[in-house]
């Protein structure tokens, strides 16, 4: 009761308690650590080609309310380090069931699913309108950087380091292959070259 009275009296003169805004004309900016429902991150200009998701289905298995539905595609695509990975043919999230626990984000090894700050998702269709497919869930990495700048910066730095590491590994492998081919060519050339003639023995 004391805290309620303090909030009531403070709302007349203390700016700290003046939190009421004329919604929806005015809105309080969402905080960076705010989370509502998941979305899928993609890189580049094509949402479907740039999806980070590789349909590993870990988030589907770990989701407590079982609101994620994934079907793996039969084709593969190269990921950001050039390794071929499967794509999700279907990726649906029923946000009418989602409890915004963020477990899907924590278990994803590819930083492909993140929590959005969007909350204005009311629908007249309780079922179909709240079942989002991969086209509705896909949002660019630039969007992710805008709503979670600190977190996205750390992930971008880590992914960039992985790209450099993969490039260095590929370069070392290519160099080793060139040296091996060169050594094999030299060995073959030596084997095909005529032997030097044996000098005649001296007679007294």
C-alpha positions as CSV (number, residue, x, y, z in Angstrom):
1,X,0.0,0.0,0.0
2,X,2.8,2.4,0.8
3,X,4.4,1.8,-2.6
4,X,1.0,2.3,-4.3
5,X,0.5,5.6,-2.5
6,X,4.0,6.7,-3.4
7,X,3.4,5.9,-7.1
8,X,0.0,7.7,-7.0
9,X,1.4,10.9,-5.3
10,X,4.5,10.9,-7.5
11,X,2.5,10.6,-10.7
12,X,1.5,14.3,-10.2
13,X,4.9,15.8,-9.9
14,X,7.8,13.3,-10.3
15,X,8.8,12.7,-14.0
16,X,10.0,9.2,-13.0
17,X,6.3,8.2,-12.5
18,X,4.9,9.9,-15.6
19,X,4.9,6.8,-17.7
20,X,1.5,7.1,-19.3
21,X,1.6,7.9,-23.0
22,X,-1.2,8.5,-25.6
23,X,-0.8,5.1,-27.3
24,X,-0.8,4.4,-30.2
25,X,-0.1,7.9,-31.3
26,X,2.9,8.0,-28.9
27,X,4.9,5.0,-28.0
28,X,7.7,4.4,-25.5
29,X,10.8,3.1,-27.4
30,X,11.4,-0.6,-26.7
31,X,14.6,-1.4,-24.8
32,X,17.4,-3.4,-26.4
33,X,16.9,-6.4,-24.1
34,X,13.2,-6.6,-24.8
35,X,11.9,-9.8,-26.4
36,X,8.6,-10.9,-27.7
37,X,8.5,-13.5,-30.5
38,X,11.3,-15.2,-32.6
39,X,12.3,-14.3,-36.2
40,X,14.7,-15.7,-38.7
41,X,17.8,-13.8,-39.7
42,X,19.0,-13.6,-43.2
43,X,22.1,-12.1,-44.9
44,X,22.2,-10.3,-48.2
45,X,19.4,-9.1,-50.3
46,X,17.5,-12.4,-50.9
47,X,15.6,-13.5,-47.8
48,X,15.2,-17.1,-48.8
49,X,18.7,-17.6,-50.3
50,X,20.3,-15.8,-47.3
51,X,18.6,-17.6,-44.5
52,X,21.1,-18.6,-41.8
53,X,18.9,-21.5,-40.8
54,X,20.2,-24.9,-41.9
55,X,17.1,-26.9,-40.7
56,X,19.0,-28.7,-38.0
57,X,15.7,-28.9,-36.0
58,X,17.4,-28.3,-32.7
59,X,15.0,-25.4,-31.8
60,X,12.0,-27.5,-32.8
61,X,13.1,-30.3,-30.4
62,X,14.0,-28.0,-27.5
63,X,10.9,-25.7,-27.8
64,X,8.8,-26.2,-24.5
65,X,5.4,-25.5,-26.0
66,X,6.3,-27.2,-29.3
67,X,5.2,-24.3,-31.5
68,X,8.0,-24.6,-34.1
69,X,7.5,-26.8,-37.1
70,X,10.4,-27.5,-39.5
71,X,10.7,-29.7,-42.6
72,X,14.2,-30.1,-44.2
73,X,14.6,-29.4,-47.9
74,X,16.4,-31.9,-50.1
75,X,18.8,-29.4,-51.6
76,X,21.8,-27.8,-49.9
77,X,23.3,-24.3,-50.0
78,X,26.7,-23.0,-49.0
79,X,26.7,-21.2,-45.7
80,X,28.7,-18.1,-44.8
81,X,32.0,-20.1,-44.6
82,X,31.3,-22.0,-47.8
83,X,30.1,-25.3,-46.3
84,X,27.1,-26.9,-47.9
85,X,24.1,-27.1,-45.6
86,X,20.5,-28.1,-45.9
87,X,17.7,-25.4,-46.1
88,X,14.3,-25.5,-44.4
89,X,11.6,-26.3,-46.8
90,X,9.1,-25.3,-44.1
91,X,9.7,-23.2,-41.0
92,X,6.6,-22.2,-39.1
93,X,6.1,-20.7,-35.7
94,X,2.7,-20.6,-34.0
95,X,3.0,-17.4,-32.0
96,X,-0.4,-18.0,-30.4
97,X,1.4,-20.8,-28.5
98,X,4.9,-19.3,-28.2
99,X,5.8,-18.3,-24.6
100,X,8.8,-16.1,-25.6
101,X,11.2,-18.1,-23.5
102,X,14.1,-17.6,-25.9
103,X,15.3,-21.2,-25.6
104,X,15.2,-21.5,-29.4
105,X,17.7,-18.6,-29.6
106,X,20.0,-20.1,-27.0
107,X,20.2,-23.6,-28.6
108,X,20.7,-22.4,-32.2
109,X,24.3,-23.0,-33.2
110,X,24.1,-20.8,-36.3
111,X,22.7,-17.6,-34.9
112,X,19.8,-18.0,-37.2
113,X,16.9,-17.3,-34.9
114,X,16.6,-14.3,-32.7
115,X,13.9,-12.5,-30.5
116,X,12.0,-9.6,-32.0
117,X,10.8,-6.5,-30.2
118,X,7.6,-6.3,-32.3
119,X,4.5,-6.7,-30.1
120,X,1.6,-5.3,-32.3
121,X,0.6,-8.6,-33.8
122,X,-3.1,-8.8,-32.9
123,X,-5.2,-10.6,-35.5
124,X,-8.9,-11.3,-36.1
125,X,-7.9,-14.8,-37.2
126,X,-6.8,-16.6,-34.0
127,X,-5.2,-19.6,-35.7
128,X,-4.2,-19.0,-39.3
129,X,-3.3,-15.3,-38.7
130,X,-0.9,-16.2,-35.9
131,X,0.8,-19.1,-37.7
132,X,3.9,-17.5,-39.3
133,X,5.9,-19.2,-42.1
134,X,9.5,-18.6,-43.1
135,X,8.6,-15.7,-45.4
136,X,6.9,-13.8,-42.6
137,X,9.6,-14.7,-40.1
138,X,12.6,-13.7,-42.3
139,X,14.2,-10.4,-41.4
140,X,17.5,-9.0,-42.5
141,X,20.7,-8.8,-40.4
142,X,20.4,-5.0,-40.7
143,X,17.0,-5.1,-38.9
144,X,18.6,-7.3,-36.2
145,X,21.4,-4.8,-35.8
146,X,18.9,-2.0,-35.4
147,X,16.9,-3.6,-32.6
148,X,19.8,-5.4,-30.8
149,X,23.0,-3.5,-31.7
150,X,25.2,-4.8,-28.9
151,X,24.3,-8.5,-29.3
152,X,24.4,-8.4,-33.1
153,X,27.9,-6.7,-33.1
154,X,29.3,-9.5,-31.1
155,X,27.8,-12.1,-33.4
156,X,29.0,-10.3,-36.6
157,X,32.5,-10.1,-35.2
158,X,32.4,-13.8,-34.3
159,X,31.1,-14.8,-37.8
160,X,33.7,-12.5,-39.4
161,X,36.4,-14.3,-37.5
162,X,35.0,-17.7,-38.6
163,X,35.1,-16.5,-42.3
164,X,38.8,-15.4,-41.9
165,X,39.7,-18.7,-40.3
166,X,37.9,-20.7,-43.0
167,X,39.7,-18.6,-45.7
168,X,43.1,-19.2,-44.1
169,X,42.4,-22.9,-43.8
170,X,41.3,-23.1,-47.5
171,X,44.4,-21.1,-48.5
172,X,46.7,-23.4,-46.5
173,X,45.0,-26.5,-48.1
174,X,45.4,-25.0,-51.6
175,X,49.0,-24.2,-51.0
176,X,49.7,-27.7,-49.7
177,X,48.0,-29.2,-52.8
178,X,50.1,-27.0,-55.1
179,X,53.3,-28.1,-53.3
180,X,52.3,-31.7,-53.4
181,X,51.6,-31.5,-57.1
182,X,54.9,-29.7,-57.7
183,X,56.8,-32.4,-55.8
184,X,55.0,-35.1,-57.7
185,X,55.9,-33.4,-61.0
186,X,59.5,-33.1,-60.1
187,X,59.7,-36.7,-59.0
188,X,58.1,-37.8,-62.3
189,X,60.6,-35.6,-64.3
190,X,63.5,-37.1,-62.4
191,X,62.3,-40.7,-63.0
192,X,61.9,-40.0,-66.8
193,X,65.3,-38.3,-67.3
194,X,68.2,-40.5,-68.7
195,X,70.8,-41.7,-66.3
196,X,74.2,-40.0,-66.6
197,X,76.7,-42.2,-68.5
198,X,79.3,-44.0,-66.4
199,X,82.9,-42.8,-67.1
200,X,85.2,-45.4,-68.6
201,X,87.8,-47.1,-66.4
202,X,91.4,-46.0,-66.8
203,X,93.8,-48.6,-68.1
204,X,97.5,-48.5,-67.4
